[in-house]
Amino acid sequence: MGHDLAIWSVRETAQPMADFLAEQLSAAESPGGSSSSNQQSFRAVYRKYRAWVFIGTTGIAVRYLQGLLEDKHTDPGVVLVDEAGRQVISLVGGHEGGANELSVRVANLLGAQPILTTATESLRPLILGIGCRRDVTLTQIDTAVMNVLNTHQLSIANFRMVATVDVKLQESGLLAWCRQQQLPLRGIPLSLLQHRPWVTKSSDWVQDTLGVAGVCEPCALLASHAGKLLVPKTAHNGVTVAVVHDPPWPEKA
């Protein structure tokens, strides 16, 4: 079919979102619908793609998938998006099916909250916030991050996500570093930072360039659920780094 990814929208009201995601992700679109015949249509094509973005409710997705799942190593990944575009859930194949990474990509496109429930991500308590100047290299990113980790005796294995402002999602050096470390990159909308300026020390350059007081600290905090700043902004050669601690329950209680 020429696509590894497909979009399924259950109701016609979600079609504009499906069209947008199909274009942005270079994905195929399959016609959706709530009738039993459309459920059978989904079942017939489920294994023709490596991953799916399913737009609808959790209940409908579970009914559509009933009896289709065989092995986590071979089942196509499924990402669930609510019709309002507020939440993106990694439903099936978080690791093996690539649904965790896809969830973050879709959330970045929609300005939504990615929800990852796999055990590995749930037990990693740290989020890395990164801000950078244009055209920074992978080496610049790596040096800045490793300086912070070494100074504070932190392990990269304890990080579950990297967060930055959405206008930096196309920085090739940052993208390459995240791929190298196998960490998803979450983009926080610039408009959200303008209303939540959590920074220990504002940056005049960032204020003049983006209209916000800072990037790495507020992005890491906004990417967390109830996190607290563990390492404040540290700048090095055009890169700023901050670390937020966002522990799982019951530590956060």
N, C-alpha and C positions, 0 to 999 in steps of 0.2 A: 504493500500500500504506500510505501515511501515515507511512512511516519513511524516513530517509536512511541509517540504520545498521542492520546486522543482525549477529546472533551465530550462529556455527556451532560446535557442539561435536561432535567426532568420536566420542567414547565417552560412554556413559551416566554413567560415573563423574564426568565433568566437568559434568553437568547442573546441579548446585547453583550452580556458579560462573557458568554461562551464565544461569541465572535471576537471579542477583544482578546481573550486569552489565547484563542487559536492563532490569531495573527502574531501576538507577541511571543508565543512559545513555538511557533511553526508546527502546530499540532493539527491533527485531523479532527473534524467534527462529525459526530453521529447524532441523528435526530433522536430527541428524547420524547417522553410523554409518560403519563401516570397510569396508562392502561396496562393490562396484563400482557397484551401483544408486544408493547414496547419493552416490557421487562424481559420477554423472551428474546427480543432483538438484541438487547444488551448481552444476555447470556451467550448468544451465538457469536458475538464478536469480541468478547472479553479477552480472550487469549491471543487475539491478533495484534495486540499492542503490548509494549513493555510496561506502560504506565497509563493511568487514567486520572483526569480531573473530573470529579463527579459533583455537579452543582445541584444541591437539593438537601433534604433533611437526612439525619442519621438513620432514622427508622426506614426510610425508603431505600437508602443505600444498603443497609443490612439485608433487607428483603431481596434486593436485586442480586446480592452476592451469595445468598444462601445456597450452599451446595457446590459453589464454584471453587472454593479455596482448597488446595491440595497440599502444597508444600511451600514454606516460606522462602525457600531458595529459588523457586521457579514461578510462584504466583506473581502476576503483574501488580505493581504498586498502585494503590488508590489513595488519592487526596480528595478530601471532602470540603466543599466550600458552601457556606450558607448563601441563600439568594440575596442577602443584603451585602455580601462581600465583607463581612466583619471578621469572620474567623475561618482559618484554613487548618484542617485537621489531617494529620498523617494517619490514615485509617488502616491501611494494609501495606505490609512490606516496607516498614520504616527504613531499615538498613538494606536488606537484600534487594528490595524492589525500588529503592531510591526515593521512597515517598517523603522521607524527612527533608532531603535536599530540595525536592520539588515543592514541598509545602512552603519553604522559606522563599523560593523563587516566586511562587504565586502570591504569597503574602506581600512581597515587595512590590509586585505589579498593582495590587489592589489597595495597598495601604492598610492591610488587614493584620490580625494577630495570628502568627503561626502557633499551632499547638502540637507538640511532640510528646508522645506518651511512652516511647520506648525506654527501657530501664537504663540504658547507658546514658542517654541525655538527661534523664530525671536525676541521676546520681552525680552528675557533673555540676558543681555549684557555682562556677565562675563564668562571667561574661566579660569579654574583652571589647572595650570601646576604642575605636581608632579614628582619628582625624588626620587628614594629610593635605599637603599642597598638590597642585596639579602635576601629573606625570612623575610622581615618585616611583622609585623602582622597588622590586621585590626585596633587594638587599637592604634598602633604606627601611622598609617596613620591618624586616626580620631583625635588623640591628636594634631598632627602637624597642620592639617588643621583647626581645631577649634580654636587653639591658634591664627592663623593668622586672621581668621574671627572675633573673639572677639576683637582682638587688633585694627582692622581697621573698626569695626562696620559694617561688611558685613553679608548678609543673604545667606544661602545656596540655598534659593529659587530663587536667581538671577543668578545662574550659569546654563549654558546650556550644558556644556561638560567638561570632564577631558581629559587632554592631557599628554602623556608621550612618551618616546622613544620606538620604536617598540620591542626592546629586553626585555622590561619589561612588555610586555602584558600578560605574563603567571604568574606574581607574584600573588599568591593566596590571600594575604592580600589586595592588591590593587584592585583586581577584586571583592573581597567580599565587600569592602567599596563602590565601585561604584554601585554594585547591591543594597546595603543597601540604598544608597542615590538616586537610580533610575536615575543615570547619565551615559550617554554613555562614553566609554573610547576610545579615539582616539590615535592610535599609529603613531608617526612621524618617518619615516625611519632614521636610524642612519646616512646614507650617506648624507641626507639632512642637518642634524645638522652640519656635518663637513664643509659644505659650507656656513652656516649661523650662525656663533657663536655669537648670541646676548646674552651677559651675562654682568651683572653689576660687578660681581666678580667671576672669574674663580675658578674651583676646581681642585687642583692637583690630588686628588684621582680619580675623574671622568675622567680627562685627561689620567691618567695612565691606568685606567680600560677600558674605552670606546673609548678613542682617541678624545674626544670632551671636550670643556671647561666647559660645563654645560648642564643640561637637562630641569629643570622646566621652566625657562624663555623662551628659544628658542622654546620649544615644544608648550607652550601656545600661543606664538606669531605666530608660523607657523599654528596653528589650527584656527587662526582668519582670518578675511578678511582684515581688516585695523586697527587692534587693537593696543593699546598702553599699555605699562607696567604700571599697577596701583600699584601693590605691588611687589617689587623686591624679589629676593630669600631670603627665611627665612628657616634656617635649624634647625631641632629638632630631636634628637635621631634617626639618620639614614634616615630621610625623609626631602626633600627640597620642599618648596611650593612657588609658584608665582601666581599672579593674573593679567590677562590682561582684559582691558575694550575694548569691541568691539561693540559699540552701533549700532542700526539700523538707516537707513536713516529716517529723514534728519539730525540727530545729527552728523553723521560722515562727512557731507558735509562741 
